[in-house]
């Protein structure tokens, strides 16, 4: 054992620095961040969060942080993570946020801190161009010879393929995320040929994985994390053991993302893709060696017959599945259709076995047939304990069996595994989870319970915004109750009045697609031909284009905008400034009681002697309401009004709990005060526009 010794006259050794010291220095008034960013100023909440992250990284364990809008949570976790010297995994909710973190925030901070760290971006297969499938798509489109739009789109992708370095389709301008070309030119776990692929050496997916394996900081998304946790296929199995720090931003989406992957799934779209790929490979590589038309036709017909057995249902229907067949589906017909699906796969396997040595495509197709058949057989048996099974009904069917939450998976596959494999030689792995909205109680139970993190350290950091002066909230008392048939029409009428006074600048968030259509159509009729206000409705354009147009507001001679949206627009949409000054929510966002997952979670709570309404429905509504309201104030200079068009917020006892979950906005007593607030916002426009112009000059 060596021991430090001192000599007379020798300089004293510098005292060891605490892991928090560099972080505290960076966030100080005269720290490196203040010298690098013009708009930076010390915020106690941001520094507190950064220090908590630094402590967790140093000692290991789990930290859960709710950081209100404006705290600057991205820097709060990035600075201590980058300064730690540890290998770091960063996971966020969407590919858009991934690109922002990797392309903007990380390079900016690494440059500021002077750290020569290697970073890598890793997405799922569906985000990368597959060169082999692009060639197959060209042959398929050429053979079809009819869809010129598809052919032109494919030609653009082929031109771009010659220039791109990493094959990330997000780089291709103008490619709609809903394009039918994307599944034709990307691979899935089912159809990837792996090392047998003729394009394996130049594969963009493998290149991204190789870069991730040697990077100091790897940026992924929650979907990729849980997909890999479920199947251990996407390279994460090798990556995770070498990473000691894992940070999950937008962590409020973890539970719902995780349950999508930690169960069993089978979709008729997967079956139809298999039939199409089998026909294409058979005709291209083994024509005449089997009746490929008949093989593919039988598989395709079995999938379509299964869909026909279910009959007509409204889009988005979920049928709870507790017996041999999903609810409302004739059991005998369902069983016969599932048997025919099994026979179709058996037929396909027999044909593929005769040509397996010709090309690796046939080996992989046989493996796909076996896997799809095994999934189908799983759904012919009983549901797993502590899981719920249902049928998603749309144009296609999705058979789903899911755990009720991710608590067990987090405990067994993340926390315990991370603590055990270090063998005591270094600190346990550090897990950091953060979001602007994680619950409405001190322990953030809405998030920590279903995620298996009840023993984690919890920190809540309030927003630095001055909400009483920046924002107001209004609950109209004269609207009908939400289940009244006239409710959506009345909401649309109020939105039209408000948007007229404000010159657009309005976002209407709905809780159902029916309300989306009713309110959107009513507003479009009201403002038809108007040059002052343009009404945008979710679904008419891609989401990215809708948000870009909404952000433009009344600039460039265009009218201001009203955006009517649902679902994904409740969160992750950032429209700072004057383009958005009014957010209207049609009704309190309680979970739909008929949803199979909601039903199963309700039954579990009641079996435990707990109140499903107080312990599940109200917290869910509180978090969703907080997320929707969070669209309004994004910067310290923003001003606006939130309208919740649900009288229950003001008349029911639980309304006080939901109101307390919102930021502390001032309350408007009636419609007159509401209109006065809108007029005041409109009156500020010339002053603020002039100020902006002067600053630009």
C-alpha positions as CSV (number, residue, x, y, z in Angstrom):
1,X,0.0,0.0,0.0
2,X,1.4,3.4,-0.9
3,X,1.1,6.4,1.3
4,X,1.5,10.0,0.5
5,X,4.4,11.7,2.3
6,X,5.3,15.3,2.8
7,X,8.7,17.0,2.7
8,X,9.8,20.2,4.4
9,X,9.3,23.1,2.1
10,X,7.2,21.0,-0.4
11,X,4.0,22.7,-1.6
12,X,0.9,21.5,0.2
13,X,-1.3,19.2,-1.8
14,X,-4.4,20.8,-3.1
15,X,-7.5,19.7,-1.2
16,X,-9.6,17.2,-3.0
17,X,-12.6,18.8,-4.7
18,X,-16.1,17.6,-4.0
19,X,-17.9,16.3,-7.1
20,X,-20.4,19.1,-6.7
21,X,-17.8,21.9,-6.8
22,X,-17.2,22.0,-10.6
23,X,-21.0,22.1,-11.1
24,X,-21.5,24.9,-8.6
25,X,-18.7,26.8,-10.3
26,X,-20.3,26.4,-13.7
27,X,-23.6,27.7,-12.6
28,X,-22.2,30.7,-10.6
29,X,-22.8,34.2,-11.7
30,X,-19.3,34.5,-13.1
31,X,-19.1,30.8,-14.2
32,X,-18.3,29.3,-17.5
33,X,-22.0,29.2,-18.5
34,X,-22.4,33.0,-17.9
35,X,-19.4,33.7,-20.2
36,X,-20.7,31.4,-23.0
37,X,-24.4,32.3,-23.1
38,X,-25.7,35.9,-23.3
39,X,-29.0,35.1,-21.8
40,X,-27.7,33.0,-18.9
41,X,-28.3,34.1,-15.3
42,X,-28.0,32.1,-12.2
43,X,-31.3,30.4,-11.0
44,X,-31.4,28.8,-7.6
45,X,-33.7,26.0,-8.9
46,X,-31.5,25.1,-11.8
47,X,-28.4,25.0,-9.6
48,X,-30.2,22.9,-7.0
49,X,-31.2,20.4,-9.6
50,X,-27.7,20.2,-11.1
51,X,-26.1,19.6,-7.7
52,X,-28.6,16.8,-7.0
53,X,-27.8,15.2,-10.3
54,X,-24.0,15.5,-9.5
55,X,-24.6,13.8,-6.1
56,X,-26.5,10.9,-7.6
57,X,-23.9,10.4,-10.3
58,X,-21.2,10.3,-7.6
59,X,-23.0,7.9,-5.3
60,X,-25.3,6.0,-7.6
61,X,-29.0,5.2,-7.1
62,X,-32.1,6.8,-8.5
63,X,-33.1,10.5,-8.6
64,X,-36.5,11.8,-9.7
65,X,-36.7,15.5,-10.5
66,X,-39.8,17.5,-11.5
67,X,-38.5,20.7,-12.9
68,X,-41.1,23.3,-13.8
69,X,-41.1,25.1,-17.2
70,X,-38.2,27.6,-17.4
71,X,-36.0,25.9,-14.9
72,X,-33.5,24.9,-17.6
73,X,-33.4,21.2,-16.7
74,X,-31.5,20.3,-19.8
75,X,-28.4,22.1,-18.6
76,X,-29.1,20.9,-15.1
77,X,-28.5,17.3,-16.0
78,X,-26.1,17.8,-18.9
79,X,-23.4,19.9,-17.1
80,X,-22.9,17.4,-14.2
81,X,-23.1,14.4,-16.5
82,X,-20.5,15.8,-18.9
83,X,-18.2,16.9,-16.1
84,X,-18.4,13.5,-14.3
85,X,-16.1,11.7,-16.6
86,X,-18.6,8.8,-16.7
87,X,-20.0,7.2,-19.8
88,X,-23.6,8.6,-20.2
89,X,-26.8,7.4,-21.8
90,X,-29.3,10.1,-22.5
91,X,-32.9,9.1,-23.4
92,X,-35.7,11.4,-24.4
93,X,-39.3,11.0,-25.5
94,X,-39.2,11.7,-29.2
95,X,-36.9,11.7,-32.2
96,X,-37.4,15.4,-32.6
97,X,-36.1,16.0,-29.0
98,X,-33.2,13.6,-29.7
99,X,-32.1,15.6,-32.7
100,X,-32.3,18.8,-30.7
101,X,-30.3,17.4,-27.8
102,X,-27.7,15.9,-30.1
103,X,-27.5,18.7,-32.7
104,X,-27.8,21.8,-30.5
105,X,-27.6,21.4,-26.8
106,X,-24.7,18.8,-26.5
107,X,-22.3,20.5,-29.0
108,X,-23.0,23.9,-27.4
109,X,-22.2,22.7,-23.9
110,X,-19.2,20.6,-24.8
111,X,-17.7,23.6,-26.5
112,X,-18.5,25.8,-23.5
113,X,-17.0,23.4,-21.0
114,X,-14.1,22.6,-23.2
115,X,-14.6,18.9,-23.0
116,X,-13.4,16.7,-25.9
117,X,-16.1,14.0,-25.6
118,X,-17.4,11.8,-28.4
119,X,-21.2,11.8,-28.9
120,X,-23.4,9.5,-30.8
121,X,-27.1,9.5,-31.9
122,X,-28.9,6.1,-31.9
123,X,-32.4,5.7,-33.1
124,X,-34.6,2.7,-34.0
125,X,-34.3,0.8,-37.3
126,X,-37.3,2.7,-38.7
127,X,-35.4,5.9,-38.7
128,X,-32.6,4.8,-41.0
129,X,-32.5,4.1,-44.7
130,X,-32.1,0.4,-45.5
131,X,-30.1,0.1,-48.7
132,X,-31.2,-3.5,-49.4
133,X,-34.9,-2.7,-49.0
134,X,-34.5,0.4,-51.1
135,X,-33.4,-1.8,-54.0
136,X,-36.3,-4.1,-53.5
137,X,-38.6,-1.2,-53.3
138,X,-37.3,0.1,-56.7
139,X,-38.1,-3.3,-58.3
140,X,-41.5,-3.4,-56.6
141,X,-42.5,0.1,-57.7
142,X,-41.1,-0.4,-61.2
143,X,-43.1,-3.7,-61.5
144,X,-46.3,-1.9,-60.3
145,X,-45.7,0.9,-62.8
146,X,-48.8,2.9,-61.8
147,X,-48.1,5.2,-58.8
148,X,-46.0,8.0,-60.3
149,X,-46.0,9.9,-56.9
150,X,-44.5,6.9,-55.2
151,X,-41.9,6.5,-58.0
152,X,-40.9,10.2,-57.8
153,X,-40.6,10.0,-54.0
154,X,-38.4,6.9,-54.2
155,X,-36.2,8.6,-56.8
156,X,-35.6,11.5,-54.3
157,X,-34.6,9.0,-51.6
158,X,-32.3,7.3,-54.0
159,X,-30.6,10.6,-54.9
160,X,-30.3,11.5,-51.2
161,X,-28.9,8.0,-50.5
162,X,-25.8,8.8,-52.5
163,X,-25.0,11.9,-50.4
164,X,-26.0,10.9,-46.8
165,X,-23.4,9.8,-44.3
166,X,-25.6,8.3,-41.6
167,X,-28.8,7.5,-43.5
168,X,-31.1,9.2,-40.9
169,X,-34.4,9.9,-42.8
170,X,-34.9,13.0,-40.6
171,X,-32.3,14.7,-42.8
172,X,-34.3,14.3,-45.9
173,X,-36.3,17.6,-46.4
174,X,-39.9,17.3,-47.2
175,X,-40.3,13.7,-46.4
176,X,-43.7,13.3,-44.6
177,X,-43.5,11.1,-41.6
178,X,-46.7,9.5,-42.8
179,X,-45.3,8.7,-46.2
180,X,-46.0,5.1,-47.5
181,X,-42.4,5.0,-48.8
182,X,-40.9,4.9,-45.3
183,X,-41.9,1.2,-44.5
184,X,-40.6,0.3,-48.0
185,X,-37.1,1.7,-47.5
186,X,-36.5,0.9,-43.8
187,X,-36.1,-2.4,-42.0
188,X,-37.7,-3.9,-39.0
189,X,-36.5,-6.5,-36.5
190,X,-38.6,-9.0,-38.4
191,X,-37.4,-8.4,-41.9
192,X,-33.7,-7.4,-41.3
193,X,-31.3,-10.0,-42.8
194,X,-28.5,-9.2,-40.3
195,X,-25.0,-10.3,-41.3
196,X,-26.4,-12.2,-44.3
197,X,-27.6,-9.0,-45.9
198,X,-25.7,-8.1,-49.1
199,X,-25.5,-4.4,-47.9
200,X,-24.4,-5.4,-44.3
201,X,-21.0,-3.6,-44.5
202,X,-22.6,-0.3,-45.6
203,X,-25.7,-0.6,-43.3
204,X,-26.6,2.7,-41.7
205,X,-28.1,1.0,-38.6
206,X,-24.9,-0.9,-37.9
207,X,-22.8,2.2,-38.5
208,X,-24.9,4.1,-35.9
209,X,-24.4,1.2,-33.4
210,X,-20.7,1.1,-34.0
211,X,-20.4,4.8,-33.3
212,X,-22.6,4.4,-30.1
213,X,-20.3,1.7,-28.8
214,X,-17.2,4.0,-28.8
215,X,-19.0,7.2,-27.8
216,X,-18.8,8.9,-24.4
217,X,-22.3,10.2,-24.6
218,X,-25.1,8.3,-26.4
219,X,-28.5,9.9,-27.2
220,X,-31.4,7.5,-27.6
221,X,-35.2,7.6,-27.2
222,X,-37.5,5.9,-24.8
223,X,-39.0,3.7,-27.5
224,X,-35.6,2.3,-28.4
225,X,-34.7,1.8,-24.8
226,X,-37.8,-0.3,-24.0
227,X,-37.9,-2.1,-27.3
228,X,-34.4,-3.3,-26.6
229,X,-35.1,-4.0,-22.9
230,X,-37.8,-6.3,-24.2
231,X,-35.9,-8.2,-27.0
232,X,-32.2,-7.4,-26.4
233,X,-31.7,-6.9,-30.1
234,X,-30.8,-3.4,-31.0
235,X,-27.3,-3.1,-29.7
236,X,-28.3,-1.8,-26.3
237,X,-27.5,-5.2,-24.7
238,X,-23.8,-4.4,-25.4
239,X,-24.1,-0.7,-24.7
240,X,-25.9,-0.6,-21.4
241,X,-23.4,-2.7,-19.3
242,X,-20.7,-0.1,-20.2
243,X,-22.7,2.9,-19.1
244,X,-22.9,4.0,-15.5
245,X,-25.1,7.0,-15.9
246,X,-28.5,6.9,-17.5
247,X,-30.7,10.0,-17.8
248,X,-34.3,10.0,-18.9
249,X,-35.7,13.4,-20.0
250,X,-39.5,13.8,-20.5
251,X,-39.7,10.9,-18.1
252,X,-43.4,11.3,-17.7
253,X,-43.8,9.2,-20.9
254,X,-41.8,6.2,-19.6
255,X,-44.6,4.1,-18.2
256,X,-46.9,4.4,-21.2
257,X,-44.0,3.8,-23.6
258,X,-42.7,0.9,-21.6
259,X,-46.0,-1.1,-21.5
260,X,-46.1,-0.9,-25.3
261,X,-43.0,-3.1,-25.5
262,X,-43.0,-5.3,-22.4
263,X,-45.7,-7.6,-23.5
264,X,-46.9,-9.6,-26.5
265,X,-48.0,-8.1,-29.8
266,X,-49.3,-9.2,-33.2
267,X,-50.6,-7.0,-35.9
268,X,-52.4,-7.9,-39.1
269,X,-50.2,-5.2,-40.8
270,X,-47.1,-7.3,-39.8
271,X,-48.8,-10.4,-41.4
272,X,-49.6,-8.5,-44.6
273,X,-46.0,-7.1,-44.7
274,X,-44.7,-10.7,-44.5
275,X,-47.0,-11.8,-47.3
276,X,-45.8,-8.9,-49.5
277,X,-42.1,-9.6,-48.7
278,X,-42.6,-13.3,-49.4
279,X,-44.2,-12.7,-52.8
280,X,-41.5,-10.2,-53.7
281,X,-38.6,-12.3,-52.7
282,X,-40.1,-15.4,-54.3
283,X,-40.8,-13.8,-57.7
284,X,-37.4,-12.1,-57.8
285,X,-35.1,-14.8,-56.4
286,X,-36.9,-18.2,-56.9
287,X,-39.6,-17.7,-59.6
288,X,-41.2,-21.0,-60.5
289,X,-39.8,-23.0,-57.6
290,X,-43.1,-22.5,-55.6
291,X,-46.5,-21.0,-56.2
292,X,-45.6,-17.8,-54.5
293,X,-48.8,-16.1,-55.5
294,X,-50.8,-18.8,-53.8
295,X,-48.6,-18.8,-50.6
296,X,-48.8,-15.0,-50.2
297,X,-52.5,-14.9,-51.1
298,X,-53.4,-17.4,-48.4
299,X,-51.4,-15.5,-45.7
300,X,-52.9,-12.2,-46.8
301,X,-56.5,-13.6,-47.0
302,X,-56.1,-15.1,-43.5
303,X,-55.2,-11.6,-42.1
304,X,-58.1,-10.0,-43.9
305,X,-60.5,-12.6,-42.7
306,X,-59.4,-12.1,-39.1
307,X,-60.2,-8.4,-39.6
308,X,-63.6,-9.2,-41.1
309,X,-64.6,-11.4,-38.1
310,X,-64.3,-8.3,-35.8
311,X,-66.7,-6.3,-37.9
312,X,-67.2,-2.6,-38.0
313,X,-66.1,-0.5,-35.1
314,X,-65.3,3.2,-34.7
315,X,-61.7,4.1,-35.4
316,X,-59.5,3.7,-32.3
317,X,-61.8,1.1,-30.6
318,X,-60.2,-1.1,-28.0
319,X,-61.9,-4.4,-27.2
320,X,-61.1,-5.8,-23.7
321,X,-60.2,-9.5,-24.1
322,X,-60.9,-11.7,-21.0
323,X,-62.4,-14.8,-22.7
324,X,-61.4,-16.9,-25.7
325,X,-62.1,-14.0,-28.1
326,X,-62.1,-10.2,-27.7
327,X,-65.3,-8.6,-26.5
328,X,-68.2,-8.6,-28.9
329,X,-66.4,-10.9,-31.3
330,X,-68.0,-14.3,-32.0
331,X,-65.7,-16.8,-30.3
332,X,-66.2,-19.7,-32.8
333,X,-65.5,-17.4,-35.8
334,X,-62.5,-15.9,-34.1
335,X,-61.0,-19.3,-33.3
336,X,-61.6,-20.5,-36.9
337,X,-59.9,-17.4,-38.3
338,X,-56.9,-17.9,-35.9
339,X,-56.6,-21.5,-37.0
340,X,-56.6,-20.5,-40.7
341,X,-53.8,-18.0,-39.9
342,X,-51.8,-20.8,-38.4
343,X,-52.3,-23.0,-41.4
344,X,-51.3,-20.1,-43.7
345,X,-48.0,-19.8,-41.9
346,X,-47.5,-23.5,-42.0
347,X,-48.0,-23.4,-45.8
348,X,-45.6,-20.6,-46.1
349,X,-42.9,-22.3,-44.0
350,X,-43.2,-25.4,-46.2
351,X,-42.6,-23.3,-49.4
352,X,-39.7,-21.4,-47.9
353,X,-38.0,-24.6,-46.7
354,X,-37.6,-25.7,-50.3
355,X,-35.6,-22.6,-51.3
356,X,-33.7,-21.7,-48.0
357,X,-30.3,-22.3,-49.6
358,X,-30.9,-19.9,-52.5
359,X,-30.7,-16.6,-50.6
360,X,-30.6,-15.4,-47.0
361,X,-33.9,-13.6,-47.6
362,X,-35.7,-16.9,-47.5
363,X,-34.0,-18.0,-44.2
364,X,-35.1,-14.7,-42.6
365,X,-38.7,-15.0,-44.0
366,X,-38.9,-18.5,-42.5
367,X,-37.8,-17.1,-39.1
368,X,-40.5,-14.4,-39.4
369,X,-43.2,-16.9,-40.2
370,X,-42.2,-19.0,-37.2
371,X,-42.2,-15.9,-34.9
372,X,-45.5,-14.5,-36.2
373,X,-47.1,-18.0,-35.8
374,X,-45.8,-18.3,-32.3
375,X,-47.3,-14.9,-31.4
376,X,-50.6,-16.0,-32.9
377,X,-50.5,-19.2,-30.9
378,X,-49.8,-17.2,-27.7
379,X,-53.0,-15.3,-28.2
380,X,-54.9,-18.6,-28.5
381,X,-54.0,-19.3,-24.9
382,X,-54.8,-17.6,-21.6
383,X,-53.6,-14.1,-20.7
384,X,-50.5,-13.9,-18.6
385,X,-51.1,-13.1,-14.9
386,X,-50.8,-9.4,-13.9
387,X,-51.3,-8.4,-17.5
388,X,-54.3,-7.2,-19.6
389,X,-55.2,-8.2,-23.1
390,X,-57.1,-6.3,-25.7
391,X,-57.7,-5.8,-29.4
392,X,-56.9,-2.5,-31.1
393,X,-59.4,-2.1,-34.0
394,X,-58.7,0.2,-37.0
395,X,-58.1,-0.5,-40.7
396,X,-55.9,-3.3,-39.3
397,X,-56.0,-5.2,-36.1
398,X,-53.4,-5.2,-33.3
399,X,-53.5,-8.0,-30.7
400,X,-51.9,-6.7,-27.5
401,X,-51.1,-8.2,-24.1
402,X,-49.4,-5.7,-21.8
403,X,-48.3,-5.4,-18.2
404,X,-50.3,-2.8,-16.2
405,X,-47.1,-0.8,-15.6
406,X,-43.3,-1.1,-15.8
407,X,-42.6,-1.3,-12.1
408,X,-41.4,-4.9,-12.1
409,X,-39.3,-4.4,-15.3
410,X,-37.6,-1.3,-13.8
411,X,-36.8,-3.1,-10.6
412,X,-35.6,-6.4,-12.2
413,X,-34.0,-5.3,-15.5
414,X,-32.7,-1.9,-14.5
415,X,-32.2,-1.1,-10.9
416,X,-31.2,-4.5,-9.5
417,X,-29.1,-5.4,-12.6
418,X,-27.3,-2.1,-12.5
419,X,-26.5,-2.4,-8.8
420,X,-25.3,-6.1,-9.0
421,X,-23.0,-6.1,-12.0
422,X,-20.5,-3.5,-10.7
423,X,-19.3,-6.0,-8.1
424,X,-18.6,-3.3,-5.5
425,X,-15.6,-2.0,-7.5
426,X,-17.2,1.3,-8.3
427,X,-20.3,3.3,-7.4
428,X,-23.6,1.7,-8.4
429,X,-25.2,2.9,-11.6
430,X,-26.9,6.3,-11.5
431,X,-30.4,6.6,-12.8
432,X,-31.9,10.1,-13.3
433,X,-35.5,10.8,-14.3
434,X,-36.8,14.3,-15.0
435,X,-39.7,16.1,-16.6
436,X,-41.7,19.3,-16.1
437,X,-44.7,17.2,-15.0
438,X,-44.5,14.0,-12.8
439,X,-47.4,14.2,-10.4
440,X,-49.5,16.3,-8.1
441,X,-48.2,15.2,-4.7
442,X,-44.9,15.6,-2.7
443,X,-43.7,12.1,-3.6
444,X,-44.7,12.4,-7.3
445,X,-46.6,9.1,-6.8
446,X,-48.2,9.4,-10.3
447,X,-44.8,8.7,-11.7
448,X,-42.8,6.8,-9.1
449,X,-45.4,4.1,-8.3
450,X,-46.0,2.7,-11.8
451,X,-42.3,3.1,-12.6
452,X,-41.1,1.1,-9.6
453,X,-39.2,4.2,-8.2
454,X,-41.0,4.6,-4.8
455,X,-37.5,4.4,-3.0
456,X,-35.9,7.0,-5.3
457,X,-34.8,10.4,-4.1
458,X,-37.4,13.0,-5.1
459,X,-36.8,16.7,-5.9
460,X,-39.4,19.2,-7.0
461,X,-38.0,22.5,-8.5
462,X,-40.6,25.2,-9.1
463,X,-40.8,27.3,-12.3
464,X,-39.0,30.7,-12.1
465,X,-41.8,32.3,-14.1
466,X,-44.0,35.0,-12.4
467,X,-47.3,33.3,-13.3
468,X,-49.7,35.7,-11.4
469,X,-48.4,38.6,-13.6
470,X,-47.8,36.5,-16.8
471,X,-50.9,34.4,-17.0
472,X,-54.6,34.1,-16.0
473,X,-57.0,31.2,-15.9
474,X,-60.7,31.3,-16.7
475,X,-63.4,28.7,-16.1
476,X,-66.6,29.6,-18.0
477,X,-69.6,28.9,-15.7
478,X,-72.2,29.3,-18.5
479,X,-71.1,26.3,-20.6
480,X,-73.1,23.1,-20.6
481,X,-71.6,20.1,-18.8
482,X,-69.0,18.1,-20.9
483,X,-71.3,15.2,-21.7
484,X,-74.0,17.6,-23.1
485,X,-74.3,17.2,-26.9
486,X,-74.0,21.0,-27.3
487,X,-70.7,21.3,-25.3
488,X,-68.3,21.1,-28.2
489,X,-70.4,23.6,-30.3
490,X,-70.4,26.0,-27.3
491,X,-66.6,25.7,-26.9
492,X,-66.2,26.4,-30.6
493,X,-68.4,29.5,-30.3
494,X,-66.3,30.8,-27.3
495,X,-63.1,30.1,-29.1
496,X,-64.3,32.0,-32.2
497,X,-65.1,35.0,-30.1
498,X,-61.8,34.9,-28.3
499,X,-59.7,34.3,-31.4
500,X,-61.5,37.2,-33.2
501,X,-60.6,39.6,-30.4
502,X,-57.0,38.3,-30.2
503,X,-56.3,38.0,-34.0
504,X,-55.7,34.3,-33.8
505,X,-52.9,33.2,-31.4
506,X,-55.1,30.5,-30.0
507,X,-54.6,26.8,-29.4
508,X,-57.6,24.6,-28.7
509,X,-56.7,21.3,-27.1
510,X,-59.4,18.6,-27.1
511,X,-59.6,15.3,-25.2
512,X,-61.3,13.3,-28.0
513,X,-61.1,13.1,-31.8
514,X,-64.9,13.7,-32.0
515,X,-64.5,17.0,-30.2
516,X,-61.5,17.8,-32.5
517,X,-63.6,17.3,-35.6
518,X,-66.7,19.2,-34.2
519,X,-64.7,22.2,-32.9
520,X,-62.3,22.3,-35.9
521,X,-65.1,22.3,-38.5
522,X,-67.1,24.9,-36.6
523,X,-64.1,27.3,-36.4
524,X,-63.3,26.7,-40.0
525,X,-66.8,27.6,-41.0
526,X,-66.7,30.7,-38.8
527,X,-63.5,32.1,-40.2
528,X,-64.0,30.9,-43.8
529,X,-62.7,33.7,-46.1
530,X,-61.1,35.6,-43.2
531,X,-57.8,37.2,-43.9
532,X,-57.1,37.9,-40.3
533,X,-57.4,34.4,-38.8
534,X,-56.5,31.0,-40.3
535,X,-57.8,27.8,-38.7
536,X,-55.5,24.8,-38.6
537,X,-56.8,21.4,-37.6
538,X,-54.7,18.4,-36.6
539,X,-54.6,15.9,-39.4
540,X,-54.9,18.3,-42.3
541,X,-51.1,18.7,-42.5
542,X,-48.1,16.9,-40.9
543,X,-47.6,17.9,-37.3
544,X,-44.3,19.6,-38.0
545,X,-45.8,21.8,-40.7
546,X,-48.8,22.7,-38.5
547,X,-46.5,23.9,-35.7
548,X,-44.2,25.8,-38.1
549,X,-47.3,27.7,-39.6
550,X,-48.6,28.3,-36.1
551,X,-45.3,29.8,-34.9
552,X,-45.3,32.1,-37.9
553,X,-48.5,33.7,-36.6
554,X,-49.4,36.9,-38.3
555,X,-46.0,37.5,-39.8
556,X,-45.2,37.9,-43.5
557,X,-48.6,39.3,-44.2
558,X,-50.4,36.1,-43.1
559,X,-53.3,35.9,-40.7
560,X,-52.9,34.8,-37.1
561,X,-53.7,31.2,-36.4
562,X,-56.1,29.1,-34.4
563,X,-54.8,25.5,-34.0
564,X,-57.3,22.8,-33.0
565,X,-55.5,19.7,-31.8
566,X,-55.6,16.6,-29.6
567,X,-53.3,13.8,-28.4
568,X,-49.6,14.5,-29.0
569,X,-50.1,18.3,-29.1
570,X,-50.8,18.4,-25.4
571,X,-47.1,18.2,-24.7
572,X,-43.8,18.8,-26.4
573,X,-45.1,21.8,-28.4
574,X,-43.0,24.9,-27.8
575,X,-44.5,28.2,-29.2
576,X,-42.9,31.1,-27.3
577,X,-43.8,34.7,-27.9
578,X,-46.9,36.4,-29.3
579,X,-47.9,33.6,-31.7
580,X,-49.7,31.8,-28.8
581,X,-51.4,33.7,-26.1
582,X,-54.6,31.7,-25.5
583,X,-54.9,28.0,-24.7
584,X,-58.3,26.5,-24.5
585,X,-58.9,23.0,-23.1
586,X,-62.3,21.6,-23.9
587,X,-62.7,19.4,-20.8
588,X,-60.9,17.8,-17.9
589,X,-58.6,15.1,-19.4
590,X,-59.7,12.1,-17.3
591,X,-58.7,8.7,-18.7
592,X,-61.4,7.0,-20.8
593,X,-63.1,4.6,-18.3
594,X,-63.8,2.0,-21.1
595,X,-60.1,1.6,-22.1
596,X,-58.9,-1.9,-21.3
597,X,-55.7,-0.7,-19.6
598,X,-57.7,1.8,-17.6
599,X,-60.2,-0.8,-16.6
600,X,-57.5,-3.2,-15.5
601,X,-55.6,-0.6,-13.5
602,X,-58.9,0.5,-11.8
603,X,-59.7,-3.1,-10.8
604,X,-56.3,-3.6,-9.4
605,X,-56.6,-0.5,-7.2
606,X,-60.1,-1.5,-6.0
607,X,-58.8,-5.0,-5.1
608,X,-56.2,-3.3,-2.9
609,X,-58.9,-1.4,-1.1
610,X,-57.9,2.0,-2.7
611,X,-60.0,4.6,-4.4
612,X,-59.5,4.3,-8.2
613,X,-61.0,7.8,-8.7
614,X,-58.7,9.6,-6.2
615,X,-55.6,7.5,-6.7
616,X,-55.8,7.1,-10.5
617,X,-58.3,9.2,-12.4
618,X,-57.6,12.5,-10.6
619,X,-53.8,12.2,-10.7
620,X,-54.0,11.3,-14.4
621,X,-56.2,14.3,-15.1
622,X,-54.0,16.6,-13.0
623,X,-50.8,15.7,-14.9
624,X,-52.5,15.9,-18.4
625,X,-54.1,19.2,-17.5
626,X,-50.7,20.6,-16.3
627,X,-49.1,19.4,-19.6
628,X,-51.8,21.1,-21.7
629,X,-51.5,24.3,-19.7
630,X,-47.8,24.2,-20.1
631,X,-48.1,25.1,-23.7
632,X,-49.0,28.7,-22.8
633,X,-46.0,30.3,-20.9
634,X,-42.7,29.2,-22.4
635,X,-40.5,32.2,-21.7
636,X,-40.2,34.9,-19.0
637,X,-41.6,37.5,-21.4
638,X,-44.7,35.5,-22.5
639,X,-48.2,36.5,-21.5
640,X,-51.4,34.6,-22.0
641,X,-54.7,33.2,-20.8
642,X,-55.7,29.6,-20.1
643,X,-59.4,28.6,-20.5
644,X,-60.7,25.3,-19.1
645,X,-64.1,24.8,-20.6
646,X,-65.3,22.4,-17.9
647,X,-67.5,23.7,-15.0
648,X,-66.5,20.7,-12.8
649,X,-63.1,22.5,-12.2
650,X,-65.1,25.2,-10.3
651,X,-68.0,23.2,-8.8
652,X,-66.6,19.8,-7.8
653,X,-64.5,19.0,-4.7
654,X,-61.8,17.4,-6.8
655,X,-61.6,20.6,-8.8
656,X,-59.6,22.3,-6.1
657,X,-57.0,19.5,-6.4
658,X,-56.8,19.9,-10.1
659,X,-56.6,23.7,-9.9
660,X,-53.8,23.4,-7.4
661,X,-51.9,21.3,-9.9
662,X,-51.8,24.2,-12.4
663,X,-49.2,27.0,-12.2
664,X,-50.4,29.8,-9.8
665,X,-52.1,32.0,-12.4
666,X,-54.5,34.7,-11.4
667,X,-58.2,33.8,-11.7
668,X,-60.6,35.6,-14.0
669,X,-64.1,35.8,-12.4
670,X,-66.3,36.1,-15.6
671,X,-66.5,36.6,-19.3
672,X,-66.1,40.4,-19.0
673,X,-62.8,40.0,-17.3
674,X,-61.8,37.3,-19.8
675,X,-62.4,39.6,-22.7
676,X,-60.7,42.5,-21.0
677,X,-57.6,40.2,-20.5
678,X,-57.7,39.4,-24.3
679,X,-58.0,43.0,-25.2
680,X,-55.0,43.9,-23.0
681,X,-52.9,41.2,-24.7
682,X,-53.9,42.6,-28.1
683,X,-53.1,46.1,-27.0
684,X,-49.6,45.1,-26.1
685,X,-48.9,43.9,-29.7
686,X,-47.6,47.2,-31.2
687,X,-45.3,48.0,-28.3
688,X,-43.8,44.5,-28.2
689,X,-43.5,44.3,-32.0
690,X,-41.7,47.7,-32.0
691,X,-39.4,46.5,-29.2
692,X,-38.6,43.4,-31.1
693,X,-37.9,45.4,-34.3
694,X,-35.6,47.8,-32.4
695,X,-33.7,44.9,-30.8
696,X,-33.3,43.3,-34.3
697,X,-31.9,46.6,-35.6
